[in-house]
Amino acid sequence: MEDTHSSGLAYAAIMNHQDDFDSITSDTKSTAETGTDFYDRSLTSRRYALAGVVCSGIFSISCIIAGTVIIATRGTNGAISCSFNSNLQHEILALVLNLIVTLCTESTGLVHGISLRSALASESRLRFNTNLRLLTAARGWRNPNGSLLNGIMAVLLILSYTSASLSMLSSISFPTQVYITGLPLFLLGVALLLQVVIALSGMRAVKILTWSSSSVDVTAALVHHMQLTPVPFRCMRGVSDADAHGCPAKPLEIQPSAWRAHPSIRKIIFSLWGLVVACGVWATGATLIWDLTSGDSSVLSVPLGSWSFFPSEKSSNTSLVFSLSKAVTVQWWILSFVSVALIQGPLTLGLHCSELVANVIRDERQWRCASERRGLRMSTNPLKSFFTNQLGLVLFVAKFVLHWMFALACSISSESNISDKMLLVVVWMYTIQIWNLCVALFIFACFFTFFALQRPRGLQPAAYGHLQTLANLIDEWSPGVMWWGHKEDGIPYCHAGTSDHILPPVKMDCVYTGSGVLFYSSDPLSCNSEGYTQECSSKKRARSLAR
């Protein structure tokens, strides 16, 4: 009886083909033309972003000037000595320097990422709200968001943290004395300044529709400017069904995880665990080298001591000694930068890629607010959004803390003459501190893996910042607060969507497809890969049956 009833409904729907198609098309066009005028352009975020870029430019110019003065007065291997009351003060100063570098790179990265997002949207290649900024490129080699300059940005990002690690060297004879080196400080300023220039060039090269980080605001902007077209009859289809046809579907109690929804998430999680393995191999190798070379006079080593967070005279280490002179100064700097960058570079890129995981989870959490009592707010303060994004805060802290821990594990000390010219440099690899870094990376990888595999509970389809999915799920835009839920009962299909008032939850025993139905077969639950020939609303189906 149920199949016969459904077949009768399907036949009645076919008889009202043209009227329904025109009605739904008109509704969709009205939403696209008028409903998205309220999207947040987030000019406040623009002001904050540009203020951060200006501060980054000021700090970079200051580093260039300071580095130039040191080089001009003391030579390429010159440095300024500073004395502290304890070694802890030196480490805190190094932590603060890494924090400043992170703030500068995040500010320029925000502008660069938004301009890249707009460039991809203009090329109709923007699928997700969040993209890997340095590994995704717009078309054109000369494009500020193209492959060439994105690759340069990646090198500059690595160089920024490498220069910060080499800008402050501890003294061999006096642990509380620190040397501020000229050349690394100069290169730090150059790297940060070039990132500012590329970010501003990218901003000027493309029209930015919205500065908001919200995937809903980006979707509204694209729909409003006709760069994204909502597909009807997919009101219960999440991002995992993005490639499926608009068949009717029942709500799911548990939604797919980000691991399944976003193809790049898996690669990032694997890369994080690759960092953990690589750091473990490094720690094991450092321990073996210490054991094998403890009797070698060319390598300084000390016995294995107790665990400590900060390196000390009792910490096990392997050290290489470099004697600097006019003939080898440039070669030593090149060797030091390349060596540190090769080790620290994967850490920098791994943390950068982790932004995708944090931002995709942020986008999904924001979208799921639409089915909660408080609703989804279309306009939010960018600072509030930053501080309420727990995963983003963890990543932000991890960036400068893990780079700081890397500097503790692989540090450089020097000795200078009365003219503050470095004559002796020692590269230390502290075994315990390398293991500390490995444990911290392990905890970080576990944390992000947990959130990547976590499956959201609730009947609301998951989007994870997939713009086409959001455009399909949101059928009514609101300038203030928006709710998602059950909107219309139908025979045999119901409709779920958004509204400016609280909606009842969707029904588990109902099949949803939207405000209309398209199908070939007399079986309303069947779909055809060739497309649809019929569209009908629940009201017109009921009217047809009444006739």
C-alpha positions as CSV (number, residue, x, y, z in Angstrom):
1,M,0.0,0.0,0.0
2,E,2.8,2.4,0.8
3,D,4.5,1.8,-2.5
4,T,1.2,2.3,-4.3
5,H,0.5,5.5,-2.4
6,S,4.0,6.8,-3.2
7,S,3.6,6.0,-6.9
8,G,0.3,7.9,-7.0
9,L,2.0,10.9,-5.4
10,A,4.8,10.7,-8.0
11,Y,2.3,10.6,-10.8
12,A,0.4,13.6,-9.4
13,A,3.6,15.5,-9.1
14,I,4.5,14.9,-12.7
15,M,1.2,16.4,-13.8
16,N,2.2,19.7,-12.1
17,H,5.7,19.8,-13.5
18,Q,5.9,23.3,-15.0
19,D,4.0,25.2,-12.3
20,D,6.1,23.8,-9.5
21,F,9.4,24.3,-11.3
22,D,8.6,28.0,-11.9
23,S,7.5,28.4,-8.3
24,I,10.6,26.9,-6.8
25,T,13.0,28.6,-9.2
26,S,11.4,32.0,-8.4
27,D,11.8,31.3,-4.7
28,T,15.4,30.4,-5.1
29,K,16.1,33.4,-7.2
30,S,14.4,35.7,-4.6
31,T,16.6,34.3,-1.9
32,A,19.8,34.8,-3.9
33,E,18.9,38.3,-5.0
34,T,17.5,39.8,-1.8
35,G,18.0,37.4,1.1
36,T,21.8,37.7,1.3
37,D,22.0,41.5,1.4
38,F,22.7,41.2,5.1
39,Y,26.0,39.3,5.0
40,D,28.7,40.7,7.2
41,R,31.5,42.4,5.3
42,S,33.3,42.6,8.7
43,L,35.1,45.9,8.2
44,T,36.1,45.6,11.9
45,S,38.1,42.5,11.0
46,R,39.7,44.5,8.2
47,R,40.8,47.2,10.6
48,Y,42.2,44.7,13.0
49,A,44.0,42.8,10.2
50,L,45.6,46.0,8.7
51,A,46.6,47.2,12.2
52,G,48.4,43.9,12.7
53,V,50.1,44.2,9.4
54,V,51.3,47.7,10.2
55,C,52.6,46.6,13.6
56,S,54.4,43.7,11.8
57,G,55.9,46.2,9.4
58,I,57.1,48.4,12.2
59,F,58.7,45.5,14.1
60,S,60.4,44.2,10.9
61,I,61.9,47.6,10.1
62,S,63.1,47.9,13.7
63,C,64.9,44.5,13.3
64,I,66.4,45.6,10.0
65,I,67.7,48.8,11.6
66,A,69.1,47.1,14.7
67,G,70.7,44.4,12.6
68,T,72.3,46.9,10.2
69,V,73.7,48.9,13.1
70,I,75.3,45.8,14.7
71,I,76.7,44.6,11.4
72,A,78.1,48.1,10.5
73,T,79.7,48.6,13.9
74,R,80.9,45.1,14.8
75,G,81.1,43.2,11.4
76,T,79.2,40.2,10.1
77,N,79.9,38.1,13.1
78,G,79.3,41.0,15.5
79,A,76.9,40.8,18.5
80,I,75.8,42.9,21.4
81,S,76.2,41.3,24.8
82,C,73.5,41.6,27.5
83,S,73.7,40.2,31.1
84,F,70.8,38.8,33.1
85,N,70.4,37.8,36.7
86,S,69.5,34.2,35.7
87,N,69.3,31.9,32.7
88,L,65.5,31.9,33.1
89,Q,65.3,35.5,32.1
90,H,67.1,34.7,28.9
91,E,64.7,31.9,28.1
92,I,61.7,34.1,28.9
93,L,63.1,36.7,26.5
94,A,63.5,34.0,23.8
95,L,59.9,32.9,24.4
96,V,58.7,36.5,24.0
97,L,60.6,36.9,20.8
98,N,59.0,33.8,19.4
99,L,55.6,35.1,20.5
100,I,56.2,38.4,18.6
101,V,57.3,36.5,15.5
102,T,54.1,34.4,15.8
103,L,51.9,37.5,16.1
104,C,53.6,39.1,13.1
105,T,53.3,36.0,10.9
106,E,49.7,35.4,12.0
107,S,48.8,39.0,11.1
108,T,50.2,38.9,7.6
109,G,48.9,35.3,7.2
110,L,45.4,36.5,8.0
111,V,45.5,39.1,5.2
112,H,47.2,36.7,2.8
113,G,44.7,34.0,3.5
114,I,41.7,36.2,3.0
115,S,43.0,37.5,-0.3
116,L,43.7,33.9,-1.4
117,R,40.2,32.9,-0.5
118,S,38.8,35.8,-2.6
119,A,41.1,35.0,-5.5
120,L,40.0,31.3,-5.5
121,A,36.3,32.5,-5.4
122,S,36.8,34.7,-8.4
123,E,38.2,31.7,-10.3
124,S,35.2,29.5,-9.1
125,R,37.7,27.2,-7.3
126,L,36.7,28.0,-3.7
127,R,35.2,24.8,-2.2
128,F,35.8,25.3,1.5
129,N,36.0,28.4,3.6
130,T,39.4,27.4,4.9
131,N,42.3,26.4,2.7
132,L,46.0,25.6,3.2
133,R,47.3,29.1,2.6
134,L,50.9,28.2,1.5
135,L,49.9,25.0,-0.3
136,T,46.9,26.4,-2.3
137,A,47.5,28.9,-5.1
138,A,45.5,31.0,-7.5
139,R,46.2,30.9,-11.2
140,G,49.2,32.9,-12.6
141,W,52.8,33.0,-11.7
142,R,52.8,36.7,-11.2
143,N,49.7,36.6,-9.0
144,P,50.5,37.6,-5.4
145,N,48.5,34.5,-4.4
146,G,50.1,32.3,-7.1
147,S,52.4,29.3,-6.7
148,L,55.6,31.3,-6.9
149,L,54.9,33.8,-4.2
150,N,53.1,31.3,-2.0
151,G,56.3,29.2,-2.1
152,I,58.3,32.3,-1.2
153,M,56.0,33.0,1.6
154,A,56.6,29.4,2.9
155,V,60.4,30.0,2.8
156,L,60.0,33.4,4.5
157,L,57.9,31.8,7.3
158,I,60.5,29.2,8.0
159,L,63.3,31.8,7.8
160,S,61.4,34.0,10.4
161,Y,61.5,31.3,13.1
162,T,65.0,30.2,12.1
163,S,66.3,33.8,12.4
164,A,64.6,34.1,15.8
165,S,66.3,31.0,17.0
166,L,69.7,32.4,16.0
167,S,69.2,36.0,17.1
168,M,70.0,35.4,20.7
169,L,73.0,33.2,21.6
170,S,74.0,32.3,25.1
171,S,77.6,32.7,26.4
172,I,79.8,29.6,26.8
173,S,81.6,31.0,29.8
174,F,78.8,33.0,31.5
175,P,75.4,31.3,31.2
176,T,73.6,34.5,32.2
177,Q,75.1,36.5,29.4
178,V,73.4,36.7,26.0
179,Y,74.7,37.8,22.6
180,I,72.2,39.5,20.2
181,T,73.6,38.8,16.8
182,G,73.3,41.2,13.9
183,L,72.9,39.1,10.8
184,P,70.1,36.9,12.1
185,L,68.3,39.9,13.4
186,F,68.6,41.7,10.0
187,L,67.3,38.6,8.2
188,L,64.4,38.3,10.6
189,G,63.3,41.8,9.7
190,V,63.7,41.2,6.0
191,A,61.7,38.0,6.2
192,L,58.8,39.7,8.1
193,L,58.8,42.7,5.9
194,L,58.7,40.7,2.7
195,Q,55.7,38.8,4.1
196,V,54.0,42.1,4.7
197,V,54.6,43.3,1.2
198,I,53.3,40.0,-0.4
199,A,50.2,40.1,1.8
200,L,49.4,43.7,0.9
201,S,50.0,43.0,-2.8
202,G,47.6,40.1,-2.6
203,M,45.0,42.3,-0.9
204,R,45.2,44.9,-3.7
205,A,45.2,42.4,-6.5
206,V,41.7,41.0,-5.8
207,K,38.3,42.3,-4.7
208,I,37.6,41.0,-1.2
209,L,33.9,40.5,-0.7
210,T,34.1,40.0,3.1
211,W,36.8,40.0,5.7
212,S,34.8,37.7,8.0
213,S,36.3,34.4,8.9
214,S,32.7,32.9,9.2
215,S,31.9,30.3,6.6
216,V,28.3,31.5,6.7
217,D,29.2,35.1,5.9
218,V,31.5,33.9,3.0
219,T,28.6,31.7,1.7
220,A,26.2,34.7,1.9
221,A,28.7,36.9,0.1
222,L,29.2,34.4,-2.7
223,V,25.5,33.8,-3.2
224,H,24.8,37.5,-3.2
225,H,27.4,38.2,-5.9
226,M,26.2,35.2,-8.0
227,Q,29.5,33.3,-7.5
228,L,27.7,30.4,-5.8
229,T,24.2,29.0,-6.7
230,P,22.2,27.1,-4.1
231,V,21.1,23.6,-5.3
232,P,17.5,22.8,-4.3
233,F,16.2,19.6,-2.7
234,R,19.3,19.0,-0.6
235,C,18.1,20.2,2.8
236,M,19.3,17.1,4.5
237,R,22.5,16.5,2.6
238,G,25.8,17.3,4.4
239,V,29.2,17.7,3.1
240,S,29.8,14.0,2.9
241,D,27.0,13.8,0.4
242,A,28.3,16.7,-1.7
243,D,28.8,14.4,-4.7
244,A,25.6,12.5,-4.3
245,H,22.4,13.5,-6.2
246,G,19.6,15.3,-4.5
247,C,17.8,12.2,-3.3
248,P,15.5,12.4,-0.3
249,A,17.2,11.5,3.0
250,K,16.4,10.9,6.6
251,P,18.3,12.9,9.4
252,L,21.3,11.3,11.0
253,E,21.7,11.2,14.7
254,I,25.5,11.4,14.5
255,Q,27.3,13.3,11.7
256,P,30.5,12.3,9.9
257,S,33.8,13.5,11.3
258,A,36.1,16.1,9.8
259,W,38.5,13.3,8.9
260,R,35.9,11.9,6.5
261,A,34.4,15.3,5.4
262,H,37.6,17.1,4.3
263,P,40.1,15.3,2.2
264,S,43.1,17.4,3.4
265,I,42.5,16.7,7.1
266,R,43.8,13.1,6.8
267,K,47.1,14.3,5.2
268,I,47.6,16.9,7.9
269,I,47.0,14.4,10.7
270,F,49.4,12.0,9.1
271,S,52.0,14.8,8.7
272,L,51.7,15.6,12.4
273,W,52.3,12.0,13.4
274,G,55.2,12.1,10.9
275,L,56.7,15.0,12.9
276,V,56.3,13.0,16.1
277,V,58.2,10.0,14.6
278,A,60.9,12.3,13.1
279,C,61.4,14.0,16.5
280,G,61.6,10.6,18.1
281,V,64.2,9.4,15.6
282,W,66.1,12.7,16.2
283,A,66.0,12.1,20.0
284,T,67.1,8.5,19.6
285,G,69.9,9.5,17.2
286,A,71.1,12.2,19.6
287,T,71.2,9.7,22.4
288,L,73.2,7.2,20.4
289,I,75.6,9.8,19.1
290,W,76.2,10.9,22.7
291,D,76.9,7.3,23.7
292,L,79.2,6.6,20.7
293,T,81.1,9.9,20.7
294,S,81.5,10.6,24.4
295,G,85.2,9.7,24.1
296,D,85.9,11.8,21.0
297,S,87.9,14.9,21.8
298,S,86.4,16.9,19.0
299,V,82.9,16.5,20.5
300,L,82.0,17.9,23.9
301,S,79.7,15.7,26.0
302,V,78.6,15.4,29.5
303,P,77.1,12.5,31.4
304,L,73.4,11.8,31.3
305,G,71.7,13.8,34.1
306,S,68.2,13.9,35.6
307,W,65.2,15.2,33.7
308,S,64.8,19.0,33.4
309,F,62.8,21.3,31.2
310,F,65.6,23.8,30.7
311,P,69.0,22.6,29.7
312,S,71.8,22.8,32.3
313,E,75.3,21.7,32.9
314,K,74.1,18.3,34.0
315,S,72.0,17.7,30.9
316,S,73.2,15.1,28.4
317,N,74.2,16.8,25.1
318,T,76.3,16.5,22.0
319,S,78.1,19.6,21.0
320,L,80.0,20.7,17.9
321,V,82.6,23.5,18.1
322,F,83.1,26.1,15.3
323,S,86.0,28.5,15.4
324,L,85.1,31.7,13.5
325,S,87.6,33.8,11.5
326,K,87.3,36.2,8.5
327,A,87.7,33.3,6.1
328,V,84.8,31.1,7.4
329,T,82.3,33.6,8.9
330,V,79.9,33.7,5.9
331,Q,80.2,29.9,5.4
332,W,79.3,29.3,9.0
333,W,76.2,31.5,8.9
334,I,75.0,29.8,5.7
335,L,75.6,26.4,7.3
336,S,73.8,27.4,10.5
337,F,70.8,28.8,8.7
338,V,70.4,25.9,6.4
339,S,70.9,23.3,9.1
340,V,68.5,24.9,11.5
341,A,65.9,25.5,8.7
342,L,66.1,21.9,7.6
343,I,65.3,20.7,11.1
344,Q,62.9,23.4,12.1
345,G,61.2,23.8,8.7
346,P,59.0,20.7,9.0
347,L,57.8,21.8,12.4
348,T,56.9,25.3,11.0
349,L,55.0,23.9,8.0
350,G,53.3,21.2,10.2
351,L,52.0,23.8,12.6
352,H,50.9,26.0,9.6
353,C,48.9,23.1,8.1
354,S,47.2,22.4,11.5
355,E,45.4,25.7,10.9
356,L,43.1,23.9,8.5
357,V,42.0,21.4,11.2
358,A,41.4,24.2,13.7
359,N,39.5,26.4,11.3
360,V,37.4,23.6,9.8
361,I,36.3,22.5,13.3
362,R,35.6,26.2,14.1
363,D,33.4,26.5,11.0
364,E,31.4,23.4,11.9
365,R,30.8,24.5,15.5
366,Q,29.6,27.9,14.4
367,W,27.2,26.3,11.9
368,R,25.8,23.9,14.5
369,C,24.8,26.9,16.7
370,A,21.9,27.3,14.3
371,S,20.1,24.3,15.8
372,E,20.7,25.5,19.4
373,R,18.5,27.7,21.4
374,R,20.8,30.8,21.1
375,G,20.9,30.4,17.3
376,L,23.6,31.4,14.8
377,R,24.6,35.1,15.0
378,M,25.5,36.5,11.6
379,S,27.7,39.3,12.9
380,T,30.2,38.7,15.7
381,N,33.2,40.6,17.0
382,P,36.4,39.2,15.5
383,L,38.3,39.3,18.8
384,K,35.5,37.4,20.5
385,S,35.5,34.8,17.8
386,F,39.3,34.4,18.2
387,F,39.2,33.9,22.0
388,T,36.2,31.6,21.9
389,N,37.9,29.3,19.4
390,Q,39.5,26.9,21.8
391,L,41.3,24.8,19.2
392,G,42.6,28.0,17.5
393,L,43.9,29.3,20.8
394,V,45.7,26.0,21.5
395,L,47.3,26.1,18.0
396,F,48.4,29.8,18.5
397,V,50.1,29.0,21.8
398,A,51.6,25.8,20.3
399,K,53.2,27.8,17.5
400,F,55.5,29.9,19.6
401,V,55.9,27.4,22.5
402,L,57.0,24.5,20.3
403,H,59.4,26.7,18.4
404,W,60.8,27.9,21.7
405,M,61.1,24.3,22.9
406,F,63.0,23.5,19.6
407,A,65.4,26.3,20.5
408,L,65.9,24.7,23.9
409,A,66.6,21.3,22.3
410,C,69.0,22.7,19.7
411,S,70.7,25.8,21.0
412,I,73.8,27.7,20.0
413,S,76.3,29.4,22.4
414,S,79.1,31.7,21.5
415,E,82.2,33.4,22.9
416,S,83.3,36.9,21.8
417,N,86.3,39.1,22.3
418,I,86.4,42.6,23.8
419,S,85.1,44.0,20.5
420,D,81.9,41.9,20.7
421,K,83.0,39.8,17.7
422,M,82.2,36.1,18.0
423,L,85.3,33.9,17.9
424,L,83.9,30.6,19.0
425,V,80.4,29.0,18.5
426,V,79.1,25.8,19.9
427,V,76.0,24.0,18.7
428,W,74.3,22.0,21.5
429,M,71.8,19.2,21.0
430,Y,70.3,18.4,24.4
431,T,68.9,14.9,24.5
432,I,66.4,15.4,27.3
433,Q,65.1,18.6,25.7
434,I,64.7,16.8,22.4
435,W,62.6,14.2,24.2
436,N,60.6,17.0,25.8
437,L,59.9,18.4,22.3
438,C,58.9,14.9,21.1
439,V,56.4,14.5,24.0
440,A,54.9,17.9,23.4
441,L,54.5,17.0,19.7
442,F,52.9,13.7,20.7
443,I,50.3,15.5,22.9
444,F,49.7,18.1,20.2
445,A,49.1,15.3,17.5
446,C,46.8,13.4,19.9
447,F,44.8,16.5,20.6
448,F,44.2,17.4,16.9
449,T,43.6,13.8,16.0
450,F,40.9,13.5,18.6
451,F,39.0,16.5,17.2
452,A,39.5,15.4,13.6
453,L,37.9,12.0,14.4
454,Q,35.2,13.4,16.6
455,R,31.7,13.0,15.2
456,P,29.2,15.8,16.0
457,R,25.9,14.7,17.6
458,G,22.7,16.1,16.3
459,L,20.3,16.0,13.4
460,Q,21.7,19.0,11.7
461,P,23.8,18.0,8.6
462,A,27.5,18.7,8.9
463,A,29.1,21.2,6.5
464,Y,32.6,21.8,7.9
465,G,32.8,25.1,6.0
466,H,31.9,23.5,2.7
467,L,30.4,26.5,0.9
468,Q,28.1,24.7,-1.5
469,T,26.7,22.6,1.3
470,L,25.9,25.7,3.4
471,A,24.3,27.4,0.4
472,N,22.1,24.3,0.0
473,L,21.1,24.1,3.6
474,I,20.4,27.8,4.2
475,D,17.2,28.7,2.4
476,E,16.4,31.9,4.3
477,W,18.9,34.5,5.3
478,S,18.6,36.6,8.4
479,P,20.6,39.8,9.3
480,G,20.6,39.0,13.0
481,V,20.2,35.5,14.4
482,M,19.4,32.5,12.3
483,W,18.0,29.1,13.4
484,W,17.8,25.8,11.5
485,G,15.2,23.1,11.9
486,H,11.9,21.6,10.6
487,K,10.0,24.1,8.5
488,E,7.3,22.2,6.6
489,D,5.4,18.9,6.7
490,G,4.9,17.3,3.4
491,I,3.6,14.1,1.7
492,P,5.8,12.1,1.3
493,Y,8.7,14.5,2.0
494,C,9.2,17.3,4.5
495,H,11.3,20.4,4.3
496,A,14.1,21.6,6.7
497,G,15.8,25.0,6.5
498,T,16.7,28.2,8.3
499,S,14.6,31.1,9.6
500,D,14.8,34.2,11.7
501,H,12.9,32.6,14.5
502,I,13.3,29.4,16.5
503,L,12.3,26.3,14.6
504,P,11.2,23.0,16.0
505,P,13.7,20.1,15.6
506,V,13.6,17.9,12.6
507,K,11.7,14.6,12.9
508,M,13.7,11.4,12.8
509,D,10.9,9.4,11.2
510,C,10.5,11.8,8.3
511,V,12.2,12.0,4.9
512,Y,13.4,15.4,3.8
513,T,14.3,16.7,0.4
514,G,13.5,20.4,0.5
515,S,10.5,22.5,-0.6
516,G,10.2,20.5,-3.8
517,V,10.9,17.0,-5.3
518,L,12.6,16.0,-8.5
519,F,12.6,12.5,-9.8
520,Y,12.3,10.2,-12.8
521,S,11.0,7.0,-11.5
522,S,7.6,6.3,-10.1
523,D,9.4,5.3,-6.9
524,P,9.9,8.6,-5.1
525,L,13.0,7.3,-3.2
526,S,14.9,6.5,-6.4
527,C,17.3,8.9,-8.1
528,N,18.8,8.9,-11.5
529,S,22.3,10.1,-12.4
530,E,21.1,11.7,-15.6
531,G,19.2,14.4,-13.7
532,Y,15.6,15.2,-12.8
533,T,12.5,15.8,-14.9
534,Q,10.0,16.9,-12.3
535,E,9.8,19.3,-9.4
536,C,6.8,19.7,-7.1
537,S,6.0,21.3,-3.7
538,S,4.1,19.5,-1.0
539,K,1.1,21.8,-1.3
540,K,0.7,21.2,-5.0
541,R,1.1,17.5,-4.6
542,A,-1.8,17.6,-2.1
543,R,-3.9,19.7,-4.5
544,S,-3.3,17.2,-7.3
545,L,-4.4,14.3,-5.2
546,A,-7.5,16.2,-4.2
547,R,-8.5,16.5,-7.8
